[in-house]
């Protein structure tokens, strides 16, 4: 009998690391185990000064289809128990002094969209889309709203959040959500190339620039 696969894979390279959301049978949807493992991996990388950049991607050519509500609802404590685990993930990303590169293949939906928006650099496949669909379910989208507010104008947030539709790669590029758009077959190679480039820079410089960027954004929004 095969042993269960880890929910998140951590692969180390010279100066950079690769985190893989590893629930391909569920389109890499986020359950409690994946969220916990992702939070652990973010903390592990935060303590590793040899890592300058982190590539975040999904297994088997798809990024993330969002929260696995079916799985979360049967967890002890349900969504209320999940909330602090998910908050830990986003707190780790907010305070990270690494450069985060996201490889958006196929889809980034709802909670998966929040992870994609957390990236400093977003490489998007030409056939991929991002969807913040909570409004269609009568739900708020606080993580998506927070990342959009940190990085983009309110008009961009309105376009993504108030319609709840699939926003295709060319539109993501036009809005400045995607850093660049490449052929679907080239997403991982390009994202790995960016991570490796940053991974070759002096660690102190990467941390200082990332910290300065985040401090400036916080000051602009009146946060501490």
C-alpha positions as CSV (number, residue, x, y, z in Angstrom):
1,X,0.0,0.0,0.0
2,X,1.4,3.4,-1.0
3,X,2.1,5.9,1.7
4,X,0.0,9.1,1.5
5,X,1.7,12.0,-0.3
6,X,2.5,15.2,1.7
7,X,-0.1,17.9,1.2
8,X,2.7,20.4,0.4
9,X,6.1,19.6,-1.2
10,X,9.2,21.6,-0.4
11,X,12.0,21.4,-3.0
12,X,15.2,23.3,-2.4
13,X,17.5,24.7,-5.0
14,X,20.6,27.0,-4.9
15,X,19.2,30.3,-3.4
16,X,15.6,29.5,-3.9
17,X,12.9,27.0,-3.0
18,X,9.8,25.6,-4.6
19,X,6.5,25.0,-2.7
20,X,4.0,22.7,-4.4
21,X,0.3,22.5,-3.4
22,X,-0.1,18.7,-3.7
23,X,-3.7,17.6,-3.8
24,X,-4.1,17.1,-7.6
25,X,-7.1,14.8,-7.2
26,X,-9.0,17.8,-5.7
27,X,-7.4,20.4,-8.1
28,X,-5.1,21.3,-5.2
29,X,-8.0,22.6,-3.1
30,X,-7.1,23.7,0.4
31,X,-8.1,21.5,3.3
32,X,-6.9,21.7,6.9
33,X,-3.8,19.5,6.3
34,X,-2.7,21.5,3.3
35,X,-3.2,24.8,5.1
36,X,-1.2,23.6,8.1
37,X,1.6,22.2,6.0
38,X,1.8,25.4,4.0
39,X,2.0,27.5,7.2
40,X,4.8,25.2,8.4
41,X,6.7,25.5,5.2
42,X,6.4,29.3,5.1
43,X,7.8,29.4,8.7
44,X,10.6,27.0,7.8
45,X,11.7,29.1,4.8
46,X,11.5,32.3,6.8
47,X,14.2,30.9,9.1
48,X,16.4,29.9,6.2
49,X,18.7,32.8,5.2
50,X,20.0,30.9,2.2
51,X,16.6,31.1,0.5
52,X,16.0,34.4,-1.3
53,X,13.0,33.5,-3.4
54,X,10.2,31.0,-3.3
55,X,8.2,29.6,-6.2
56,X,4.6,28.7,-5.3
57,X,2.8,26.4,-7.7
58,X,0.2,23.6,-7.8
59,X,0.8,20.0,-8.7
60,X,0.0,18.5,-12.1
61,X,-0.3,21.7,-14.0
62,X,-3.1,23.5,-12.0
63,X,-2.6,26.1,-9.3
64,X,-5.5,26.0,-6.8
65,X,-9.2,25.6,-6.9
66,X,-9.9,27.3,-3.6
67,X,-11.0,26.0,-0.2
68,X,-12.2,22.4,0.0
69,X,-15.4,23.3,1.8
70,X,-16.6,19.7,1.8
71,X,-13.5,18.6,3.6
72,X,-13.4,21.6,6.0
73,X,-17.0,21.2,7.1
74,X,-16.4,17.7,8.5
75,X,-13.3,18.8,10.4
76,X,-13.7,19.2,14.2
77,X,-14.7,22.8,14.6
78,X,-15.4,23.2,10.9
79,X,-14.6,26.5,9.3
80,X,-14.2,28.3,12.6
81,X,-11.3,26.0,13.4
82,X,-9.8,26.5,9.9
83,X,-9.8,30.3,10.2
84,X,-6.7,30.7,12.5
85,X,-4.8,28.1,10.4
86,X,-5.5,30.1,7.2
87,X,-4.7,33.3,9.0
88,X,-1.3,31.9,9.9
89,X,-0.6,31.2,6.2
90,X,-1.4,34.8,5.2
91,X,0.4,36.3,8.1
92,X,3.5,34.4,7.1
93,X,3.2,35.6,3.5
94,X,2.6,39.2,4.7
95,X,5.7,39.2,6.9
96,X,8.0,37.2,4.5
97,X,11.2,38.8,3.5
98,X,11.6,36.4,0.6
99,X,10.5,37.2,-3.0
100,X,7.5,35.1,-3.9
101,X,6.9,34.0,-7.5
102,X,3.6,32.3,-8.3
103,X,3.1,30.1,-11.3
104,X,-0.5,30.4,-12.3
105,X,-1.4,27.4,-14.4
106,X,-5.1,26.7,-15.4
107,X,-6.9,28.3,-12.5
108,X,-6.7,30.2,-9.2
109,X,-10.1,30.4,-7.6
110,X,-11.3,32.0,-4.4
111,X,-8.9,31.0,-1.7
112,X,-6.5,29.9,-4.4
113,X,-6.8,33.4,-5.9
114,X,-5.7,34.9,-2.6
115,X,-2.5,32.8,-2.7
116,X,-1.9,33.9,-6.3
117,X,-2.4,37.6,-5.4
118,X,0.0,37.2,-2.5
119,X,2.9,36.7,-4.9
120,X,5.3,39.5,-5.7
121,X,5.6,38.2,-9.2
122,X,2.8,36.3,-11.0
123,X,3.6,34.3,-14.2
124,X,0.3,33.4,-15.9
125,X,-0.4,30.9,-18.6
126,X,-2.1,32.3,-21.6
127,X,-5.1,29.9,-21.0
128,X,-5.3,30.4,-17.3
129,X,-7.8,32.4,-15.3
130,X,-8.3,33.9,-11.8
131,X,-11.7,34.0,-10.2
132,X,-12.8,35.6,-6.9
133,X,-16.4,34.2,-6.9
134,X,-17.4,34.7,-3.2
135,X,-19.9,37.4,-4.1
136,X,-21.9,34.8,-6.0
137,X,-22.1,32.7,-2.9
138,X,-23.1,35.6,-0.6
139,X,-19.8,35.5,1.1
140,X,-17.0,38.0,1.8
141,X,-13.5,37.6,0.3
142,X,-11.3,39.2,3.0
143,X,-8.0,37.6,2.0
144,X,-8.4,38.6,-1.7
145,X,-9.5,42.1,-0.7
146,X,-6.5,42.5,1.6
147,X,-3.9,41.5,-1.0
148,X,-5.6,43.6,-3.7
149,X,-5.7,46.6,-1.4
150,X,-2.0,46.2,-0.6
151,X,-0.9,46.0,-4.3
152,X,-3.6,47.6,-6.5
153,X,-6.1,50.4,-7.0
154,X,-9.7,50.0,-5.8
155,X,-10.9,50.0,-9.4
156,X,-8.9,46.8,-10.0
157,X,-10.3,45.2,-6.8
158,X,-13.8,46.1,-7.9
159,X,-13.2,44.5,-11.3
160,X,-12.1,41.2,-9.7
161,X,-14.4,41.1,-6.7
162,X,-17.7,42.6,-7.6
163,X,-18.4,40.5,-10.7
164,X,-17.3,37.1,-9.5
165,X,-16.4,35.9,-13.0
166,X,-13.4,34.2,-14.5
167,X,-10.8,36.9,-15.4
168,X,-8.6,35.5,-18.2
169,X,-4.9,35.9,-18.5
170,X,-4.8,38.8,-21.0
171,X,-7.1,40.8,-18.7
172,X,-4.9,39.9,-15.7
173,X,-2.0,41.2,-17.6
174,X,-3.8,44.4,-18.6
175,X,-4.8,45.1,-15.0
176,X,-1.3,44.6,-13.7
177,X,-2.3,41.5,-11.7
178,X,0.0,39.3,-13.8
179,X,3.6,40.3,-14.1
180,X,3.8,38.5,-17.5
181,X,1.8,36.0,-19.6
182,X,3.5,33.1,-21.4
183,X,2.4,30.0,-23.3
184,X,0.8,27.5,-21.0
185,X,3.7,25.1,-21.6
186,X,6.2,27.7,-20.4
187,X,4.8,28.8,-17.1
188,X,6.9,26.7,-14.8
189,X,10.1,27.2,-16.8
190,X,9.6,31.0,-16.7
191,X,8.6,31.1,-13.0
192,X,11.6,28.9,-12.1
193,X,13.9,31.2,-14.1
194,X,12.7,34.2,-12.2
195,X,13.1,32.5,-8.8
196,X,16.6,31.3,-9.7
197,X,17.6,34.8,-10.9
198,X,16.5,36.4,-7.5
199,X,18.0,33.4,-5.7
200,X,21.4,34.5,-7.1
201,X,21.2,38.0,-5.6
202,X,22.7,38.8,-2.2
203,X,20.4,37.7,0.5
204,X,20.6,40.9,2.5
205,X,19.6,43.0,-0.5
206,X,16.6,40.8,-1.3
207,X,15.4,40.9,2.3
208,X,16.0,44.7,2.6
209,X,14.2,45.5,-0.6
210,X,11.2,43.2,0.1
211,X,11.0,44.7,3.6
212,X,11.1,48.2,2.3
213,X,8.4,47.5,-0.3
214,X,6.1,46.1,2.4
215,X,6.8,49.0,4.8
216,X,6.0,51.5,2.1
217,X,2.8,49.8,1.2
218,X,1.8,49.7,4.8
219,X,2.6,53.3,5.3
220,X,0.6,54.3,2.2
221,X,-2.5,52.5,3.6
222,X,-2.0,53.8,7.2
223,X,-1.1,50.4,8.6
224,X,1.6,49.5,11.1
